[in-house]
Amino acid sequence: MIKMEKKLYTATVNVQGGRDGKAVSSDEKLNVDLRYPKELGGNGAGTNPEQLFAAGFAACFEGAMGTVLRKRNIKTEGITIASQVTLGKDADDGYVLAITMDITIKGVETSMAKEIVEEAHKVCPYAKATHGNIEVISNVVG
């Protein structure tokens, strides 16, 4: 376990009703209705935890890539990440997540982009937290 030595920021979100409820951050900038997706029998009229995790992971990972790029003094024309979080079942019929990110780093050669992504996995707190716990696939697509 990695121990936190210095706190930089704490996000607080209150959730009521679980997957069929509401999530509101303490600053009220996040205020979303939570609903089961149609694929899980819901009406799909809100967001769901998998969408929120996909957004959070990709945003953090892109930030980590930016840190690596600055450290290496590499200029880019932009980064895009298509993030997919899949909810599934394991061999014991328990719920598990998997993450796939299709990553484009414009203006950077593919071999260098792969190095940047590899290093970002060592920087990103989301990647560190999930390492060895769930399947995380990073595809450099451009």
Disulfide bonds with the S-S distance in Angstrom:
none
